[in-house]
Amino acid sequence: MGKYISKAAKDEVLAAVKAGMKVSDAAIQHKVGIKAIYRWLRETADGSGTSILEMNKLRRKNAELKEIIGLLTLERERSKKNQLRA
């Protein structure tokens, strides 16, 4: 069985990961196992019942979609300008 991690230390690790720190970096910095952190993340849910892992996945996907929309918007604007010049 592993070592005991206090609630304060666990909350500190989860807050760091939620703020954007990589799980591997948090594990090294706080001397905690990566598997333990992932288990905590799955168990931890906000008020809506969504785990931090799910929230981070959704944030990454949202950022990807925003980037795609931005690229398509730029492409559309360039196309409009080229049509006006022709």
C-alpha positions in Angstrom: 0.0 0.0 0.0 1.2 3.5 -0.8 2.0 6.4 1.5 -0.7 8.5 3.0 -1.4 11.8 1.3 -3.0 14.6 3.3 -6.2 16.2 2.0 -4.4 19.5 1.7 -1.6 18.0 -0.4 -4.2 16.2 -2.6 -6.1 19.4 -3.1 -2.9 21.3 -3.9 -2.0 18.7 -6.6 -5.5 18.7 -8.1 -5.6 22.6 -8.1 -2.2 22.6 -10.0 -3.5 20.1 -12.6 -6.8 22.0 -12.9 -4.8 25.2 -13.5 -3.0 23.5 -16.5 0.0 21.7 -15.0 0.8 18.4 -16.7 0.0 15.4 -14.5 3.5 14.0 -14.9 5.0 17.4 -13.7 2.6 17.5 -10.7 3.5 13.9 -9.8 7.2 14.7 -9.8 6.8 18.1 -8.0 4.6 16.6 -5.2 6.2 13.2 -5.1 2.9 11.4 -5.8 2.2 8.6 -8.3 0.7 9.4 -11.6 -1.9 6.7 -11.3 -3.0 8.2 -7.9 -3.5 11.6 -9.5 -5.5 10.2 -12.4 -7.6 8.3 -9.8 -8.2 11.5 -7.9 -9.1 13.3 -11.1 -11.7 10.7 -12.0 -13.2 10.8 -8.5 -13.2 14.6 -8.3 -16.2 16.3 -9.9 -17.3 19.8 -9.9 -20.9 20.9 -9.0 -22.2 19.6 -12.4 -20.8 16.1 -11.9 -18.1 16.5 -14.5 -14.6 15.3 -13.6 -11.6 17.5 -14.0 -10.3 15.1 -16.7 -13.5 15.5 -18.7 -13.4 19.2 -18.3 -9.8 19.4 -19.6 -10.7 17.2 -22.5 -13.6 19.5 -23.4 -11.4 22.6 -23.0 -8.8 21.1 -25.4 -11.5 20.1 -27.9 -13.0 23.6 -27.6 -9.7 25.2 -28.3 -9.2 23.0 -31.4 -12.6 23.9 -32.7 -12.0 27.6 -32.2 -8.8 27.3 -34.1 -10.5 25.6 -37.0 -13.3 28.2 -37.0 -10.7 31.0 -37.1 -8.8 29.4 -40.0 -12.1 28.9 -41.9 -13.1 32.5 -41.3 -9.7 33.8 -42.5 -10.0 31.6 -45.6 -13.5 33.0 -46.3 -12.4 36.6 -45.9 -9.5 36.1 -48.3 -11.8 34.4 -50.8 -14.2 37.5 -50.6 -11.3 39.9 -51.1 -10.1 37.9 -54.1 -13.6 37.9 -55.6 -13.8 41.7 -55.2 -10.5 42.2 -57.0 -11.5 40.0 -59.9 
